[in-house]
Amino acid sequence: MFPKTRMRRLRENPVVRELVRETRIPVGCLIAPLFVDEGATVKTEISAMPGQFRHSLATLVEECQRLVDVGVRATILFGIPTHKDPVGSQAYDDNGIVQQAIRAIKEKVPQMLVMADVCMCEYTSHGHCGVISGNRLLNDPTLDLLAKTAVAQAKAGADVIAPSDMMDGRVGRIRAALDGADFSHIPILAYSAKYASGFYGPFREAADSAPAFGDRSSYQMDPTAVRQALREVELDIAEGADIVMVKPALSYLDVIHAVRSRFDVPVAAYNVSGEYSMVKAAARNGWIDEKRITLEILTSIRRAGADMILTYHAADVARWLA
């Protein structure tokens, strides 16, 4: 076929390269995770995540405005309460820190879509994602607390509820609770395939959520599993999930692709803290081109099939793509 077929013809000119580009990163697909600290009066940089902060309510609102100004119109919130107890009561308190944050954002930056993470680990004194008996996490008693948390967040004004706990049956219980409280219009973004990953390390510093004992392998997924991920996604959709998520993203591109190929629902992927921190650390040492590497990573996540990406790079990427 040579020389009639020359693949380089579509690469020679940069405008042609742009015209034939197969995968794009629209700013509208980016979701910025943010941390709000109930005890903070100023923002404090997270040492393991350069450029990311624990925010006070005031600085959180300012950050949301900055994000909207560069085109990022969705955030997901994680709270750090001043009080923790065995049942994570501040997660479902109407005046809990995330509920305060949702109301503040909705009042000051109404253009921002607010997703609320539903989990107990940031709120429990033991750091696990639900009710503990001995050294065992109890699935069904935890469902009641998750449902109460989801309703409290919806009452505060959350636009999307995002359960990340990995309890069996939690999507169905949350859907029933939201519907029963007149929030049938609120979508659920389920962390459906959430793996027990080493890439979460920096997040646990950011959210003060490291478990006091053991790990989360009894409820988060084993990193070797793909078929289990598809079953988890299928069950969550059957229970009422509107969007499903794979977390982490970069080491699980095959899972994102498998989910995208099997199910006709929107697919989210979480470009997690460890993935972010590795890029930042290498860039600070001059070993990589941060912009080029970040865009390549996010392109790979989109290429695998993600419709939306939760990423700490969101603000930078929006500015780079402007």
N, C-alpha and C positions, 0 to 999 in steps of 0.2 A: 504493500500500500504506500510505502515511501516512494517519492516525496509528496504524493497528493495529500496524505494525512500528516500534518505537522502539528502536534499538540502545543508547541511553543507559540503558535500564532495567537493563542488566547492569553498568553502571558507577557508578551513583549511590551504592550502598552498598558500603563497603569489604569487608564480609564476603562479599557476593555476588561482588565482583571476585575475591576469593581462591577462592571455590568454583568459578568458571568459568575460572580461570587455565589456559591451555593448556600453558605451558612452565614447568617448575620446575627449581631447582638443588638437588638433594639433596646434603647434605654428603658422603654416601658415594660420590659420583662424582668427588670432588676428589683429585688426586695432587699432593703438594708436592715440587718439586725442591729438593734440598739439596746443598751443596758441602762436601767434607771435604778439608782441607789437611794433608798428612803432616807438614809442618814447623811446624804451629801448636800452641801450648799454650793459647791463648785464641781466642775468636771475633773476627773483624775484619769490620766492615761493608764491603760492596762499594760504593764511592763512586757508581757509576753505577746502583746498584739499592738505593735506600734501604729499610732494613728487612730486607735479605737479607745473609747473612754467609758468609764462609769459616770453617768450623768446625774445631776440634780434635776428636779422637775423643770427648773427654768432653762438650764442648758440643753435639756432634751428637746424642749419646744424650739429653741434656737437652731438646734441641729436639724430638726424636721423641716424648718423653714429653708435652711441651706440646701437640704436634699431636694425639696420641691423646686427651688430656684434653678437647680441644674438638671431637672427633669425626672428625678427619682421620686415616684409618687406612692410608694408602698414601703411600710416598715413592719417588722415583727419585734415585739417587745419582750424583754426578759427583766424580771424584777429582783432586786436584792433587798429584802425586808430588814428592819432593825430587830425584829423579834422572830425567832424560829421555835417550833415546838414539834413533838412527835407526829402530829397530824397535819402540819403545814397550814394552820388556820388562816394565816395572812393571805394565802392564795385565793381564798373565797370570801374574805372579808370585803364588804362593799367599799371600805376605805383602804383596802390594800394598795400597795404602791403601784401596781400595774393599773388598777382601776383609777387611781388618781392620775396616772400618766395619760391614760386614754382620754379622760375628760379634759385634761389640760391641752392635749394635742387637738382634740376636736373643737375646742373653743378658739384656739389661737391659729391653728393651721388646718382648717377644715378640708383643704384639698388633699391632705395626706390620708391614704387608706391605711388603717391600722389593723394589723393582724396580732392576735394575742396568743402566745404560746401557753398551752395548758399542760402543766406538769407540776409535780410536788417537790422536786429535788432542791430547788432554790429556797424552799420555805420550810423544809423539815430539818430538825436538829440532827438527824442521822444522815442526811444527804441522799437518801434513796427516794425513788419516785412514787412512793405510796405508803400505805400502812404496813408497819413491820410488827411481826410477832416472833420473838427470838431473833434469829438471823434470817428469817424468811419474809419476803414481801408477799402480802396477801392481795390477790387479784381483785376479788369481788368487793370487799369493803373499800378498796381504793376507787372503784368506779363511782361511788356516791360522791366522793370528794371532788373528783374530776368534773362531774356533772355540775356540782355546785359552783365550782370555779368558772366553768364555761358560762353559766347563767349570769354570774356576777360581772364577768367581762362584757357580756352582751348588754347588760343593763347600763354599764358605764359608757357604752357607745362603740365597742369593737365592731369592725366591719367583717372580720373573718376570724373563726375560732380554729386554732391549730393544735390539736392534741399530739404530744410528743412522747408520752409515757411508755407506750408499747404494752399496755395491759390488754388482755383479750376482752373483746366486747365493748371497749370504751367508746367507739364511734357511735354504736347504736344507742348506748345509754346517754351520751351527750346530745345526740339528735333528738331523742325523746324528751330530754329535759328542756332543750331550746324550744322545741315545738310547743311543749306544755306551758312555757312562759311567754308565748306569743312572739317568739323569735324564729319562726319557721323560714323567714327570708334570709337568715344569716347562713352563709356557706361554711362548710367544714373542710379545712385543708389538713388531711391526716398524714402524720409522719408514719407512713405505712411500712416502709422497709428501712428501719433505723437499726444500724449495726452497732455492736459493742466494739467501738473503734478506738485505737490509740490516737486518732487525729483530733480528739476532743480536749486534749490536755489544756491548751490555753483558755478554752471556754470555762473550764472549771475554776480557774483563777478569776476570770472576769465575772462570773456569776456566783462565786463562793459556794459551789455546789458539789465539791468532791465528796464521795461517800465516806462515812466515818469508819466503815468496815466493809470488807469484801469488794465486789465490783458489781456491774449491772448485767453480767452475762446470762443471768437466769431470766431476764425479760427482754433485753435487746438481742438482736440477731447475731448469730455466729458469722464472722466474715467469709466463711467458705460457702455460704448458702446462696443459691439463686432461686431454686424451685420454691423454697420457703418464702422468699420475697414475693413471688407471684401469688402464692396462696394468701399471704398477708394482704396484698393489694386487693385481691378478689373479695376477701371477706370484708375489708373496709368499704369497698364500693357497695357491696350488698347491704351493709349497715347504714349507708347514707353519706359516705364521703363524696364530696363534690370535686375535690382535687386530691391527688395522692403524691407523696414525696418519697424520694430516695435520699438517704443521708448516711455517710458522706457522699460526695459527688465524684471526686477525681479518681479514687481507687475503685469506684463502682460504676464506671461508665457502661460496662456490660449489663449491669442490672437496670440502669436507666433505659438502655436500648431494648432490653427484654420487656420491660413494663410498657414502653411506648409501642412496641410491636404487638403486644397482646391486648391492650385496653384502650378504648376510645374515650378517655377522660383526660383532662389537663394533668400534666406531669410536672412537678416541681423537683428541683435538686438543690441541696444545701452544700455550698462551697464552704466548708467548715473552718473553724479557727486554726487548726493545725496546718491546713492547706494554705491559709492566708499567712500564717506566721513564718512558714518556710520560705515563701516568696519574699517577704519583708526582710528576713534575716540574710538571705543570699544577696538581695539587692543592696542592703546596707554594707555588705562586704565587697561590693563591686563585682560579684561573680556572675550576675545576670542582668539583663535589661528588664527592669520591673514592668514597664508598660507592655513590652512585647510578650513577655512570659504570661502576664495576667490575661491579656486578650487571647492568647493562644489557649490557655486553660479554659476560659469561659466559652470560647468557640468550640472546644472539644465537648463541653457539657451540653451545649446547644446541639451540636452535631449528633450526639448520642440520642437526643430526642427530648430534652427538657424544654418545656414551654416557658418556664420561669425559673430564675436562679436567685436563691438567697445567698448574698455574698457581702463580705465586709469591704470588698473593693468597689462597691456600688457607686459611691460619690466620685472616686477617681475615674472609673470607667466612663461615667456620664460626662465628665469634663473632657476626657480624651476623645470621646466620640462626637462631641459638639461641633 
